[in-house]
Amino acid sequence: MINKLKPKSEFSRNVLTLMTGTTIAQAIPIAISPILTRIYTPEDFGMFALYMSVASILSVVATGRYELAIMLPKKPFYKG
């Protein structure tokens, strides 16, 4: 019975793996949020959001956005 539900193609298995991982990754914060709201105050969440926004901006400046750099070829395509 379980074998009938398994995807047959490798593409389908890969899509199912990505969907399952994404679903679990989104379900964890939702499941933990009632516990966190009992422990921390809204002011604590605000301070955490402020800290994360400043850290995000500083990390972009510090890394120079190297992940968005375009690699140039050794030999140019156009000689003009």
N, CA and C atoms as an extended XYZ file, in Angstrom:
240
Properties=species:S:1:pos:R:3:atomname:S:1:resname:S:1:resid:I:1 pbc="F F F"
N         0.834       -1.199        0.000 N   MET     1
C         0.000        0.000        0.000 CA  MET     1
C         0.873        1.256        0.000 C   MET     1
N         1.896        1.267        0.835 N   ILE     2
C         2.785        2.441        0.909 CA  ILE     2
C         3.561        2.601       -0.400 C   ILE     2
N         3.923        1.509       -1.017 N   ASN     3
C         4.689        1.581       -2.264 CA  ASN     3
C         3.896        2.244       -3.380 C   ASN     3
N         2.574        2.159       -3.346 N   LYS     4
C         1.758        2.824       -4.360 CA  LYS     4
C         1.802        4.340       -4.204 C   LYS     4
N         1.990        4.823       -2.977 N   LEU     5
C         2.000        6.262       -2.725 CA  LEU     5
C         3.343        6.900       -3.021 C   LEU     5
N         4.407        6.095       -3.069 N   LYS     6
C         5.734        6.645       -3.348 CA  LYS     6
C         5.815        7.126       -4.785 C   LYS     6
N         6.434        8.314       -4.995 N   PRO     7
C         6.596        8.799       -6.368 CA  PRO     7
C         7.549        7.890       -7.145 C   PRO     7
N         7.234        7.682       -8.415 N   LYS     8
C         8.023        6.770       -9.220 CA  LYS     8
C         9.238        7.435       -9.858 C   LYS     8
N         9.109        8.666      -10.278 N   SER     9
C        10.226        9.326      -10.948 CA  SER     9
C        11.115       10.048       -9.932 C   SER     9
N        12.356       10.239      -10.331 N   GLU    10
C        13.306       10.922       -9.454 CA  GLU    10
C        12.911       12.384       -9.260 C   GLU    10
N        12.383       13.003      -10.320 N   PHE    11
C        11.941       14.391      -10.222 CA  PHE    11
C        10.838       14.537       -9.172 C   PHE    11
N         9.875       13.624       -9.202 N   SER    12
C         8.775       13.679       -8.234 CA  SER    12
C         9.286       13.484       -6.816 C   SER    12
N        10.249       12.587       -6.640 N   ARG    13
C        10.833       12.384       -5.311 CA  ARG    13
C        11.541       13.641       -4.829 C   ARG    13
N        12.270       14.304       -5.733 N   ASN    14
C        12.978       15.530       -5.356 CA  ASN    14
C        12.002       16.647       -4.993 C   ASN    14
N        10.929       16.781       -5.753 N   VAL    15
C         9.918       17.803       -5.456 CA  VAL    15
C         9.264       17.513       -4.112 C   VAL    15
N         8.939       16.260       -3.866 N   LEU    16
C         8.323       15.886       -2.592 CA  LEU    16
C         9.270       16.148       -1.424 C   LEU    16
N        10.553       15.890       -1.613 N   THR    17
C        11.540       16.159       -0.566 CA  THR    17
C        11.611       17.648       -0.246 C   THR    17
N        11.639       18.485       -1.279 N   LEU    18
C        11.684       19.937       -1.055 CA  LEU    18
C        10.411       20.441       -0.386 C   LEU    18
N         9.275       19.925       -0.808 N   MET    19
C         8.007       20.358       -0.212 CA  MET    19
C         7.915       19.937        1.248 C   MET    19
N         8.375       18.724        1.553 N   THR    20
C         8.328       18.250        2.931 CA  THR    20
C         9.247       19.078        3.823 C   THR    20
N        10.450       19.360        3.336 N   GLY    21
C        11.390       20.168        4.115 CA  GLY    21
C        10.871       21.566        4.368 C   GLY    21
N        10.287       22.174        3.351 N   THR    22
C         9.734       23.519        3.505 CA  THR    22
C         8.570       23.533        4.491 C   THR    22
N         7.720       22.523        4.399 N   THR    23
C         6.577       22.438        5.308 CA  THR    23
C         7.028       22.280        6.753 C   THR    23
N         7.988       21.416        6.988 N   ILE    24
C         8.499       21.219        8.351 CA  ILE    24
C         9.184       22.481        8.859 C   ILE    24
N         9.956       23.139        7.987 N   ALA    25
C        10.654       24.364        8.394 CA  ALA    25
C         9.679       25.476        8.755 C   ALA    25
N         8.512       25.518        8.129 N   GLN    26
C         7.522       26.533        8.465 CA  GLN    26
C         6.661       26.119        9.659 C   GLN    26
N         6.537       24.830        9.890 N   ALA    27
C         5.710       24.353       11.002 CA  ALA    27
C         6.415       24.490       12.350 C   ALA    27
N         7.726       24.408       12.371 N   ILE    28
C         8.465       24.482       13.638 CA  ILE    28
C         8.245       25.824       14.345 C   ILE    28
N         8.434       26.976       13.689 N   PRO    29
C         8.177       28.237       14.407 CA  PRO    29
C         6.723       28.406       14.844 C   PRO    29
N         5.796       27.902       14.043 N   ILE    30
C         4.383       28.010       14.425 CA  ILE    30
C         4.108       27.163       15.664 C   ILE    30
N         4.723       25.984       15.734 N   ALA    31
C         4.512       25.109       16.882 CA  ALA    31
C         5.170       25.647       18.149 C   ALA    31
N         6.280       26.346       18.008 N   ILE    32
C         7.017       26.841       19.175 CA  ILE    32
C         6.526       28.216       19.634 C   ILE    32
N         5.807       28.947       18.788 N   SER    33
C         5.408       30.308       19.137 CA  SER    33
C         4.570       30.409       20.412 C   SER    33
N         3.662       29.483       20.742 N   PRO    34
C         2.956       29.631       22.033 CA  PRO    34
C         3.897       29.548       23.239 C   PRO    34
N         4.924       28.735       23.142 N   ILE    35
C         5.897       28.637       24.238 CA  ILE    35
C         6.711       29.921       24.350 C   ILE    35
N         7.142       30.438       23.205 N   LEU    36
C         7.951       31.665       23.221 CA  LEU    36
C         7.155       32.864       23.721 C   LEU    36
N         5.863       32.939       23.389 N   THR    37
C         5.072       34.072       23.846 CA  THR    37
C         4.825       34.025       25.350 C   THR    37
N         4.906       32.849       25.951 N   ARG    38
C         4.791       32.743       27.421 CA  ARG    38
C         6.081       33.165       28.105 C   ARG    38
N         7.206       32.926       27.443 N   ILE    39
C         8.506       33.220       28.061 CA  ILE    39
C         8.901       34.688       27.879 C   ILE    39
N         8.710       35.213       26.661 N   TYR    40
C         9.188       36.555       26.336 CA  TYR    40
C         8.028       37.531       26.166 C   TYR    40
N         8.310       38.798       26.456 N   THR    41
C         7.312       39.863       26.315 CA  THR    41
C         7.354       40.423       24.894 C   THR    41
N         6.330       41.174       24.497 N   PRO    42
C         6.373       41.816       23.182 CA  PRO    42
C         7.564       42.768       23.021 C   PRO    42
N         7.990       43.391       24.121 N   GLU    43
C         9.155       44.273       24.053 CA  GLU    43
C        10.409       43.486       23.708 C   GLU    43
N        10.514       42.265       24.250 N   ASP    44
C        11.659       41.417       23.919 CA  ASP    44
C        11.671       41.056       22.435 C   ASP    44
N        10.497       40.740       21.893 N   PHE    45
C        10.417       40.442       20.470 CA  PHE    45
C        10.776       41.666       19.630 C   PHE    45
N        10.381       42.848       20.082 N   GLY    46
C        10.734       44.078       19.383 CA  GLY    46
C        12.224       44.329       19.394 C   GLY    46
N        12.857       44.109       20.538 N   MET    47
C        14.318       44.285       20.618 CA  MET    47
C        15.032       43.264       19.729 C   MET    47
N        14.530       42.033       19.691 N   PHE    48
C        15.118       41.016       18.834 CA  PHE    48
C        14.977       41.393       17.361 C   PHE    48
N        13.815       41.922       16.973 N   ALA    49
C        13.597       42.350       15.586 CA  ALA    49
C        14.521       43.500       15.223 C   ALA    49
N        14.706       44.440       16.157 N   LEU    50
C        15.615       45.557       15.911 CA  LEU    50
C        17.047       45.063       15.753 C   LEU    50
N        17.464       44.158       16.632 N   TYR    51
C        18.814       43.593       16.555 CA  TYR    51
C        19.016       42.857       15.232 C   TYR    51
N        18.044       42.047       14.816 N   MET    52
C        18.179       41.285       13.574 CA  MET    52
C        18.212       42.201       12.354 C   MET    52
N        17.452       43.289       12.362 N   SER    53
C        17.474       44.202       11.223 CA  SER    53
C        18.812       44.925       11.118 C   SER    53
N        19.358       45.343       12.243 N   VAL    54
C        20.668       46.001       12.222 CA  VAL    54
C        21.753       45.006       11.809 C   VAL    54
N        21.689       43.788       12.341 N   ALA    55
C        22.678       42.767       11.984 CA  ALA    55
C        22.592       42.414       10.500 C   ALA    55
N        21.397       42.374        9.941 N   SER    56
C        21.236       42.076        8.517 CA  SER    56
C        21.849       43.163        7.646 C   SER    56
N        21.600       44.410        8.012 N   ILE    57
C        22.158       45.524        7.245 CA  ILE    57
C        23.675       45.524        7.345 C   ILE    57
N        24.212       45.308        8.540 N   LEU    58
C        25.660       45.295        8.697 CA  LEU    58
C        26.307       44.112        7.980 C   LEU    58
N        25.639       42.981        7.931 N   SER    59
C        26.210       41.835        7.228 CA  SER    59
C        26.258       42.077        5.728 C   SER    59
N        25.280       42.786        5.187 N   VAL    60
C        25.301       43.125        3.763 CA  VAL    60
C        26.474       44.057        3.472 C   VAL    60
N        26.682       45.037        4.328 N   VAL    61
C        27.788       45.975        4.140 CA  VAL    61
C        29.129       45.269        4.325 C   VAL    61
N        29.237       44.411        5.323 N   ALA    62
C        30.498       43.745        5.621 CA  ALA    62
C        30.912       42.767        4.530 C   ALA    62
N        29.959       42.071        3.931 N   THR    63
C        30.302       41.093        2.908 CA  THR    63
C        30.416       41.709        1.527 C   THR    63
N        29.976       42.918        1.366 N   GLY    64
C        30.058       43.571        0.060 CA  GLY    64
C        29.132       42.952       -0.976 C   GLY    64
N        28.142       42.215       -0.526 N   ARG    65
C        27.168       41.541       -1.405 CA  ARG    65
C        27.884       40.667       -2.438 C   ARG    65
N        28.875       39.903       -1.997 N   TYR    66
C        29.619       39.033       -2.895 CA  TYR    66
C        28.743       37.957       -3.513 C   TYR    66
N        27.643       37.581       -2.860 N   GLU    67
C        26.783       36.551       -3.424 CA  GLU    67
C        26.064       37.027       -4.680 C   GLU    67
N        26.017       38.349       -4.888 N   LEU    68
C        25.368       38.885       -6.082 CA  LEU    68
C        26.359       39.305       -7.159 C   LEU    68
N        27.646       39.071       -6.923 N   ALA    69
C        28.659       39.478       -7.892 CA  ALA    69
C        28.527       38.654       -9.171 C   ALA    69
N        28.746       39.315      -10.297 N   ILE    70
C        28.679       38.637      -11.594 CA  ILE    70
C        30.103       38.280      -11.996 C   ILE    70
N        30.293       37.020      -12.311 N   MET    71
C        31.615       36.572      -12.727 CA  MET    71
C        31.872       37.037      -14.153 C   MET    71
N        33.010       37.670      -14.373 N   LEU    72
C        33.377       38.124      -15.702 CA  LEU    72
C        34.206       37.063      -16.402 C   LEU    72
N        34.004       36.868      -17.693 N   PRO    73
C        34.803       35.871      -18.410 CA  PRO    73
C        36.224       36.374      -18.616 C   PRO    73
N        37.170       35.426      -18.771 N   LYS    74
C        38.555       35.815      -19.033 CA  LYS    74
C        38.693       36.492      -20.379 C   LYS    74
N        37.963       36.002      -21.359 N   LYS    75
C        38.004       36.551      -22.710 CA  LYS    75
C        36.686       37.269      -22.985 C   LYS    75
N        36.712       38.564      -23.267 N   PRO    76
C        35.453       39.278      -23.510 CA  PRO    76
C        34.785       38.802      -24.796 C   PRO    76
N        33.460       38.825      -24.787 N   PHE    77
C        32.711       38.402      -25.965 CA  PHE    77
C        32.734       39.461      -27.058 C   PHE    77
N        32.785       40.706      -26.638 N   TYR    78
C        32.707       41.809      -27.600 CA  TYR    78
C        33.975       42.624      -27.525 C   TYR    78
N        34.619       42.798      -28.646 N   LYS    79
C        35.795       43.670      -28.724 CA  LYS    79
C        35.417       44.867      -29.563 C   LYS    79
N        35.295       45.980      -28.905 N   GLY    80
C        34.834       47.128      -29.643 CA  GLY    80
C        35.620       48.334      -29.505 C   GLY    80
